[in-house]
Amino acid sequence: MKSNRYRVILINNSDTVGGAAIAARRLQTGLNHYTGFSSRMLVGSKRSQRSDVRQLTPSFVHWAIDQCAGKLGDLLSLQYLTYPYSAVLPLNKWIREAQILNIHNIHGGYLSQWALPMLGHRVPIIWTLHDMWSFTGHCAYTYDCERWRTGCGDCPRIDEYPRLRWDSSHLLWCIRARMYERVGVSLVTPSRWLAEQVRNSPLLTRFRVHCIPNGLDTEVFQPQDQGASRKALGIEQDASVLMFGTQMLGLRRKGRDELLGALKQFSQESDRSVVLLLVGHGDVGSLKGLPQMSTRSVGEVEKENEMAALYSASDVFLLPTLADNLPNVLLESTACGTPAITYDVGGCGEVIRHMETGYLAGYRDSHDFARGIRLLLEHENLRREMGAKARKMVLSEYTLRLQSTRYGELFREQLSRVSRAGFR
């Protein structure tokens, strides 16, 4: 790292897998390009070959000990409390050199939450929240459950990710309450929705919260020639193409069942020939009950330019997610000028503005979702108008430069608030 640049370390459970990993990796790139900060990443599981990313546990032995201890913690439903290496994490060379820590997902089986107070005594912490886990008894999304406001317990969704073997949700909620008394952090949420949940949380209300939406490279994610994109995929030029993309195609939270219901409803009400483009881990078989229509499954796609081509080949992007923060795929789709249909949950409505940048269907209403599909497929001019507005919105509100600049301002503000003598 250059000594004349501020040094920031990002910490996340992965550098490539999951929405938080993608958002953190993009932010790291943006900080290096657009701010006076030089950033690197420490991760629980490293898959990339990047030299500015290291696995948090420095050796296989450390990793194996942590994983064994973590499995014991899982058996006892002591979620993410039993990772021994976390106790010596403040001695990590990169962390000792850091001036700011930007922590992302600390759940995921690699880090004890009790590392936060230890790290916070050495260096200022900015914690970017990607879901609700930090202020619930165990789950990343609570759906309609409000127990997180009063201490959890009697959990109605014990199997919800991250699952518990027995209901220790109240105990874990109380442990977090004690832990947060010992740490000073500033919080960042990508969506206004999540910021509002944080302000209503008895656990996190003591901390300052800033809303900084995720950004992306709009030079990569931009409209491409639809004809060329379809030709590369072997899709007919005059086909109506719907795209559904998520990390796990069969994931219930991302709307697997709702997608099937909407497509069945659409098939009953329209004789339009449709190609369904599936992007993500798994195959068509993971979507049991799919109505008779042409499908094209391309599997996992890691290269962003290839994802941009898939969005450009599509007429409409579908995401009937049941709970979400600010899905990367909605930003990517709209940046490529492809309008999306989704539910007004979490921060989805902040990107997909009804009948402007896409279509917001009634929650879990397959008839309304199917209505949105028909509307956008049957009215090309409306679809193009929405796509243009969506692209314009991303350029004004969700660029990587804008996100990185906002983080840089927050980092500098934090550094100015903290006495240098207070650390190291």
Buried (B, 14 or more C-beta within 10 A) or exposed (E): BEEEBBBBBBBBBBBBBBBBBBBBBBBBBBBBEBBEBBBBBBBBBBBBEBEBBBBBBEEEEBBEBBBEBBEEBBEBBBBBBBBBBBEEBBEBEBBEBBBBBBBBBBBBBBBBBBBBBBBBBBBBBBBBBBBBBBBBBBBBBBEEBEBBBEBBBEBEBBEBBBEBEEBBBBBBBBBBEEBBEEBBBBBBBBBEBBBEBBEEBBBBEEBEBBBBBBBBBBEBBBBBEBEEBBEEBEBEEEBBBBBBBBBBBBBEBBBBBBBBBBBBBBBEEBEBEBBBBBBBBBEEEBBEEBBEBEBBBBEEBEEBEEBBBBBBBBBBBBBBBBBBBBBBBBBBBBBBBBBBBBBBBBBBBBBBBEBBBBBBBEEBBBEBBBBBBBBBBEEEEBBEBBBBBBBEBBEEBBBBBBBBBBBBEBBBEBEEEBEEEEEE
